[in-house]
Amino acid sequence: KIYIYEDGLVRFATERYSPNPRYFKDRLMHLTNYSVNKKSEKFKKNTNAADDGVGSKWSVRALKAYLAERGVQWGPIWADIKDVIIKAVISCEAVVASKVAMYVKHRNTCFELYGCDVLLTSSFTPYLLEINVMPALSCSSPLDRKIKSSVVTELLNLIGLQQYDRETYQEQEEYLKRRKLLGFESSLISRRDSMRSINNNSMLLSHKETKVVWEDLETCHLDIIRDSEDELRRRGGFERAFPTKDTGRCYSALFEKPRFSNTLLAEWEALKHGKTPPQKAQLYNWLKGAAPFPFGVRKCHPFPPPPGAISKDVLASRI
């Protein structure tokens, strides 16, 4: 899932832009970095968070208000910015997912905060300059402190870190290794079995089934939907950019490898916001805990032994 904070920092160069080649090396014209422009005599430092919309650094909200006063609609600009960011994140999703499968032991204990530098042209076309995997959170002004502290505070509320039993996880991992060593992995663990431990990231990310059949969902899949809805209630100043009713299906074709969890949430958003979903009232009652899932669901157990499988104790004794 991709969230974008509704506010941010807008930086201005201290020299007016010119395409003249004689100014190509003028860093104060072509860079907006604070570390560069603070050396300029024209740099106006923010000294009060309430003095927004003046000086060399504004908030996104101040820019939005400034443009609105001049008859420029912010909605299309913001939509284009989100489009650029969504595509950039999706372009590296396969690499990130592989690392998550290798190093993250539980799907609810992983998040990352990126800083996206976007350049707006005179026609308000956004260009992505870079994505910082370690965005600067130091505060050089009261405005920085106001925005960045809000981002970090609401980020920690949004992610909702959950505890998990490390010992149980390690036992499950060892159990799978033993089954694979003894040759049971390929013959006894079906595709459905391999996806049932939904809390195990490597299992979730390697699942190849991407078609959502609501009647075939299991409790572990409903956990993904519940977690998603819980995040939305905790999002605060964050806006979910993907998946939503508008972006869930739209960007699915851009993924290098389709994943069931992505498809599940995209289809869920489409179902939830559909014009006349037949079970809409039941869905919301289910989310409130007041009704069962309207499509029916099978119970999901982590690592269930397939019919005829040798028990864990027997495997241990064979080793």
Disulfide bonds with the S-S distance in Angstrom:
none
